[in-house]
């Protein structure tokens, strides 16, 4: 199957998933009540550091069907999941929950930043996203903590299977031309 056909198929699946998300969260109706006050963006710590990340604009683009612009960048992955936008929205629009769902939809299609995929691979292989060092044991001992637990690969595999981490990484590999998911 050609890359263009695969991309068209993925885009069609994305459109269906995003539309379903918009319907589940009644986003068109809720967005109509949005004051455009900008409280979600104005109180967002990520927006303060990276103005391209604008929760209000992302929600409005989902509701209006113009979501491709932020989906095609890594901006959807910047959310810190602090839920400040959700807590402060006077209309109670579930901004952070919706954006989490968007990231889940993207991940299922293998659309995720390389750094996140690399961290997932490390966790699958070693049980932690950062390289292990003896300094970790020293710090744990200094704070009176027991040694770091030994990585249980079988238990981790079960968790990764439940949460479809293997599928996410396989889908990313397939999107990059490394085989089918």
Secondary structure, DSSP 4 states (H G I P E B T S, - for coil): --HHHHHHHHHHHHHHHHHHHHHHTTHHHHHHT-----HHHHT-HHHHH-TT--HHHHHHHHHHT-THHHHTSGGGG------HHHHH-TT---HHHHHHHHHHHHHHTT---HHHHHHHHHHHHHSSSSPP-HHHHHHHHHTTPPPPPPP-HHHHHHHHHHTTHHHHHHHHHHHTTS---
